[in-house]
């Protein structure tokens, strides 16, 4: 049996590919799951209460900016000058 072209008869191509070329068949199955999941997963996550993530800060807090806008990173960024470790000089 000659290979079947996908766009001529997709169902017939899948039947041929599952027997003759299983790697191609599973690649097509997994490849079609991506766009489907892009539209189905976010509503499911919202249903279970997984809301939007806090925005990642794009700048390091400085003295010219108020610290109120960095509440998400409060306590995670050390204050003061950076301590350089000793003994690692080249």
N, C-alpha and C positions, 0 to 999 in steps of 0.2 A: 504494500500500500504506500503510495506516495505521500509525502508530508502535506498536510492540509494547511491552507493559508488561513490565518486568524480572522481576517475581515470578511472572508467569504461565508464561513459558517463557524461562529465562535463555539457553539456547543459541540460540534463535531471536532473542532480543534482541541478542545479540552479533553474529550474522550481519547483522542489520539495521543495527546501529550502526557496524560496520566499513565499510559502504558509504555510509550516509547521514550519519552523524555521527562521523567518525574521532576527533575530539577527545574526545568522550565515551567512546568505546571505549578509547583509550589512557589516559584518566584512570582508568577502572575497572581496567585492567591494572596501572598503577603503584600505585593505591590498594590493591589486594589484595597487592602485593608487600611492603608495610610490615609487616603482622602476620606474614607468613610469614618474613621476614628476622629479625624480633625473636626468633623461636624457633630459627632455624637458624644465624645468624652467631656467637653466643657459643660454642657448642660447637666450631665450626670454628676460631675464634680460639684457644681453649684447646688444640686439637690441634696447632696450629702454634707453641705456646709463648708466646703473648701473654697473660701473666698479669694479675692485678689491678693497677691503678695505685696508686702511693703516695698516701696521703690528703693533701689540700691543707690546709695549716695555716690555721686560722681566726683566730688571734691573732698579733700581733707579739711576738717574744720580749722579755721584760722581765727585770729583775734579780730579781724575786720568784720567777720560775719557773726551774727548772734547764734548761740548754741541751741536755741529753741527749734531750729529747723533740723537739728541732728538728733532728735529724740530716739530714732530707731537704732542709732549706733551708740547711745549713751552707755558709758562704762566699758565699751569694747575698744575704743581708741585711747591709747595712753596719753596723758597730759605731760607737757614738758619736752625737753630735748630728747632726742633718741640716744640710748645708751649703746655705745659701740663696744662689742666684745673685744677683750684683750687676748693676745696670743695667736691671732690668725693673720698676721702680717706676712706678706710675701717677701 
